[in-house]
């Protein structure tokens, strides 16, 4: 994510919690006698974390995944000096097992997830992710496939739309907002982010609008998650990434909202405890934890938020595989 601009006027990418990510993954990515270490950046974005990992580990092979073809193109340019050690793949991160199989990589030493919408997607107005900029209601991370936010807003029945806003945006006024959208779309379909943001603002009681930031932020989050199937992808991808870790390998996950963070927390916790049934007097052989927790939902420091305000909501979780999976 970014908060500054480069000398050319382009956004200058500031990777979130970069030093902590490097410190947590570093012990797993050093040179080894039998093979080069392999890391997966499952959410490549603009390549800031990937570039730093490649620079810090001269023998590292990196696999970068992203569903956004524009992001892949930009990262390909950025990572050109390391091209011989990089595999960039157009894929959602829940396809990681398939990608690793195609590359002939049975296990990896590090995995990084930087979940949610990227800075590039937020900053390019035409993508429709930001309620503060007027744009078409798109919100697709991969603009080559899938439904748009406009199709959700105009096509979902009121109960279904309210469910999306309530479950994915944790929006208290989900039904009121869905009903307000229904009234407006009867006259004409909704196509503008500014139009939607105003409908949401008007549907929320005035007293509530005075607190908690922009009144449309939860609605926009919910629509983005629905359009991109984000929670299903996270549910599938985190266990698959943990399974792919070699013993001594590490995973780091940056999550920016509670729904994703909860999925990550539970997936790690399941493998970080002894699986012996509680009624047995002694631990079963081989039932010990497969993971050691390294970071358990820590947030950013004040300095990190000062450098990159978009890091304010991040929660970092990390774990190391200490035993082969069953």
C-alpha positions in Angstrom: 0.0 0.0 0.0 1.2 3.6 -0.6 0.8 7.0 0.8 3.4 9.0 -1.2 4.3 9.7 -4.8 7.4 9.0 -6.8 9.3 11.7 -8.7 7.4 10.8 -11.8 4.1 11.4 -10.1 3.2 7.7 -9.9 2.2 6.2 -6.6 5.2 5.2 -4.6 4.6 1.7 -3.2 5.1 1.4 0.6 4.8 -2.3 1.5 2.9 -2.7 4.8 5.0 -3.8 7.8 7.9 -4.6 5.5 10.6 -4.9 8.1 8.5 -7.2 10.3 7.6 -9.4 7.2 11.3 -9.7 6.3 12.3 -10.5 9.9 9.6 -13.2 10.3 10.2 -14.9 6.9 14.0 -14.4 6.9 15.0 -17.4 9.1 13.2 -19.8 6.7 14.6 -18.4 3.5 18.4 -18.6 4.0 20.7 -20.6 1.7 20.6 -24.3 2.2 22.9 -27.1 0.9 20.3 -29.2 -0.8 18.2 -26.7 -2.8 17.3 -23.0 -3.1 14.7 -21.7 -0.8 11.3 -21.1 -2.3 8.8 -18.4 -1.2 5.3 -17.6 -2.4 4.0 -14.1 -2.5 0.3 -15.1 -2.8 -0.9 -11.5 -3.2 1.9 -9.9 -5.3 0.3 -6.5 -5.9 2.9 -4.0 -6.9 5.7 -6.3 -5.8 7.2 -4.3 -2.9 7.4 -7.2 -0.5 8.6 -9.6 -3.2 11.4 -7.2 -4.3 12.6 -6.8 -0.7 12.6 -10.6 -0.2 14.5 -11.2 -3.4 17.1 -8.5 -2.5 17.6 -9.9 1.0 18.0 -13.5 -0.2 20.2 -13.9 -3.3 19.4 -17.6 -3.8 15.7 -17.4 -3.2 13.2 -18.5 -5.8 9.9 -16.6 -5.6 6.5 -17.5 -7.0 4.2 -14.5 -7.3 0.5 -14.8 -7.7 -2.1 -12.1 -8.4 -5.5 -12.1 -10.0 -5.0 -8.5 -11.3 -3.3 -8.6 -14.6 -2.3 -4.9 -14.4 -0.6 -5.6 -11.1 1.3 -8.5 -12.6 2.5 -6.4 -15.5 3.8 -3.7 -13.1 5.4 -6.2 -10.9 7.0 -7.9 -13.8 8.8 -4.7 -14.7 9.7 -4.0 -11.1 11.2 -7.5 -10.6 13.0 -7.6 -13.9 16.4 -7.6 -12.3 15.5 -10.9 -10.6 13.7 -12.5 -13.5 15.8 -15.7 -13.4 14.5 -16.4 -9.9 10.9 -15.4 -10.3 7.7 -17.1 -11.5 4.8 -14.7 -11.9 1.4 -16.4 -12.4 -2.1 -14.9 -13.1 -4.1 -16.7 -10.5 -6.2 -16.2 -7.4 -4.3 -17.4 -4.3 -6.5 -20.4 -3.6 -5.0 -21.9 -6.8 -1.6 -22.1 -5.0 -1.5 -25.9 -4.9 -2.2 -26.2 -8.6 0.4 -23.6 -9.4 3.1 -25.2 -7.3 2.3 -28.6 -8.8 2.7 -27.1 -12.3 6.1 -25.6 -11.3 7.3 -28.9 -9.9 7.6 -27.5 -6.3 6.4 -30.0 -3.8 7.0 -27.7 -0.8 7.9 -24.1 0.0 9.8 -22.3 2.7 7.8 -19.2 3.0 4.3 -17.8 2.2 3.1 -14.3 2.4 -0.5 -13.1 2.1 -1.2 -9.3 2.1 -5.0 -9.7 1.9 -7.7 -7.3 0.8 -7.7 -4.6 -1.9 -4.4 -3.2 -3.1 -3.3 0.4 -3.2 -3.2 0.4 -6.9 -6.8 -0.8 -7.0 -7.9 1.9 -4.6 -6.0 4.7 -6.2 -7.1 4.0 -9.8 -10.5 5.6 -9.8 -11.9 3.7 -12.7 -11.7 0.4 -10.8 -14.6 1.4 -8.6 -13.2 0.3 -5.2 -13.2 3.8 -3.6 -16.3 5.6 -2.4 -14.4 8.9 -2.3 -13.9 8.8 -6.2 -16.7 8.6 -8.7 -16.3 5.7 -11.1 -18.2 2.8 -12.6 -19.4 0.1 -10.1 -16.9 -2.6 -11.0 -14.8 -3.7 -8.0 -13.4 -6.8 -9.8 -9.8 -7.5 -8.9 -9.6 -9.5 -12.1 -11.3 -7.4 -14.7 -11.3 -10.2 -17.2 -13.9 -12.3 -15.4 -16.7 -12.4 -12.9 -19.7 -10.3 -12.0 -19.4 -6.5 -11.3 -20.6 -4.6 -8.3 -23.2 -3.0 -10.6 -24.6 -6.5 -11.3 -24.8 -7.2 -7.6 -26.4 -3.9 -6.7 -28.9 -4.0 -9.6 -29.6 -7.7 -9.7 -29.8 -9.1 -6.2 -33.1 -9.3 -4.5 -33.4 -7.1 -1.4 -33.0 -10.0 1.1 -29.9 -11.3 -0.7 -28.4 -7.8 -0.9 -29.1 -7.2 2.8 -27.4 -10.5 3.6 -24.3 -9.5 1.7 -24.1 -6.1 3.4 -24.7 -7.7 6.9 -22.4 -10.7 6.6 -19.5 -9.2 4.6 -19.7 -5.6 5.7 -21.0 -6.2 9.3 -23.4 -3.3 8.5 -26.1 -2.7 11.1 -28.4 -1.0 8.6 -28.1 -3.6 5.9 -31.8 -3.9 5.3 -32.4 -0.2 5.2 -29.6 0.3 2.7 -30.8 -2.6 0.5 -34.3 -1.2 0.5 -33.0 2.3 -0.4 -31.0 0.8 -3.3 -34.2 -1.0 -4.4 -36.2 2.3 -4.5 -33.5 4.0 -6.6 -32.9 1.1 -9.1 -36.6 0.9 -9.9 -36.2 4.3 -11.6 -32.9 3.5 -13.3 -30.0 1.0 -12.8 -27.2 2.2 -10.6 -23.8 2.5 -12.3 -21.8 5.1 -10.3 -19.9 4.7 -7.0 -20.8 8.3 -6.1 -24.5 7.5 -6.6 -24.2 4.4 -4.4 -22.3 6.2 -1.7 -24.9 8.9 -1.5 -27.8 6.3 -1.3 -26.0 4.6 1.6 -25.3 7.9 3.3 -29.0 8.9 3.1 -30.2 5.5 4.4 -28.1 5.6 7.5 -29.5 7.6 10.5 -27.9 11.0 10.8 -26.7 10.4 14.4 -24.8 7.3 13.2 -23.2 9.1 10.3 -21.4 11.4 12.6 -19.1 8.6 13.9 -17.0 5.8 12.5 -15.7 7.3 9.2 -17.4 7.3 5.9 -20.9 5.8 6.1 -20.4 3.8 2.9 -17.2 2.0 3.8 -18.9 -1.1 5.1 -21.2 -1.4 2.0 -18.2 -1.0 -0.3 -16.3 -3.6 1.6 -19.2 -6.0 1.4 -19.7 -5.6 -2.3 -16.0 -6.0 -3.0 -15.9 -9.2 -1.0 -19.0 -10.6 -2.8 -17.7 -9.7 -6.2 -14.3 -11.3 -5.7 -15.3 -14.2 -3.6 -12.6 -13.2 -1.1 -13.7 -15.1 2.0 -14.1 -18.4 0.2 -10.7 -17.8 -1.4 -9.1 -17.2 2.0 -10.8 -20.2 3.6 -9.3 -22.5 0.9 -6.0 -20.8 0.5 -4.7 -20.6 4.1 -5.0 -24.3 4.9 -3.5 -25.1 1.5 -0.6 -22.8 2.2 0.0 -24.3 5.6 0.0 -27.8 4.0 2.6 -26.6 1.4 5.1 -25.5 4.1 8.2 -27.6 4.5 9.3 -28.2 8.1 11.0 -25.0 9.2 8.9 -23.0 6.7 7.0 -19.9 7.7 3.8 -18.2 6.8 3.0 -14.5 7.3 -0.5 -13.1 6.8 -1.6 -9.4 6.8 -5.4 -9.0 7.2 -7.2 -5.7 7.3 -10.7 -6.7 8.4 -12.0 -9.0 11.1 -13.7 -11.5 8.8 -10.5 -12.5 7.0 -8.4 -12.3 10.2 -10.8 -14.7 12.0 -10.4 -17.3 9.2 -6.6 -17.0 9.4 -6.6 -17.2 13.2 -8.7 -20.4 13.2 -6.7 -22.1 10.4 -3.4 -21.5 12.3 -4.9 -22.4 15.7 -6.1 -25.8 14.4 -2.5 -26.9 13.7 -0.9 -25.1 16.7 -2.3 -27.3 19.4 -1.9 -30.9 20.5 -4.6 -33.1 18.9 -4.7 -35.7 21.6 -8.3 -36.2 22.7 -8.8 -34.3 26.0 -10.0 -37.4 27.9 -6.7 -39.2 27.4 -4.2 -39.0 30.3 -1.1 -38.7 28.2 -0.4 -37.1 24.8 -0.6 -39.5 21.8 2.6 -40.0 19.8 2.6 -37.8 16.8 -0.3 -35.7 18.1 1.8 -32.7 19.0 1.3 -29.3 17.3 2.4 -28.9 13.7 2.8 -25.2 13.9 4.5 -22.7 16.3 2.8 -19.4 16.5 5.2 -16.5 15.9 2.8 -13.5 15.8 -0.8 -13.6 17.0 -2.7 -10.7 15.5 -0.3 -7.9 16.3 -1.1 -4.5 14.9 1.1 -1.7 13.5 3.2 0.7 15.5 2.5 4.4 15.6 5.6 4.9 13.3 4.3 2.4 10.8 0.9 4.1 10.7 2.6 7.4 10.3 4.6 6.1 7.3 1.6 4.4 5.8 -1.9 5.3 7.1 -3.5 2.4 5.2 -1.7 0.1 7.6 -3.8 1.3 10.5 -6.2 -1.6 10.5 -3.7 -4.4 9.7 -3.4 -7.5 11.9 -0.3 -9.7 11.4 -0.3 -13.4 12.0 2.7 -15.7 11.5 3.6 -19.3 12.2 6.4 -21.8 11.6 5.9 -25.4 10.6 7.7 -27.5 13.3 6.4 -31.0 12.3 5.3 -32.6 9.0 1.6 -32.7 8.4 -0.4 -35.9 9.1 
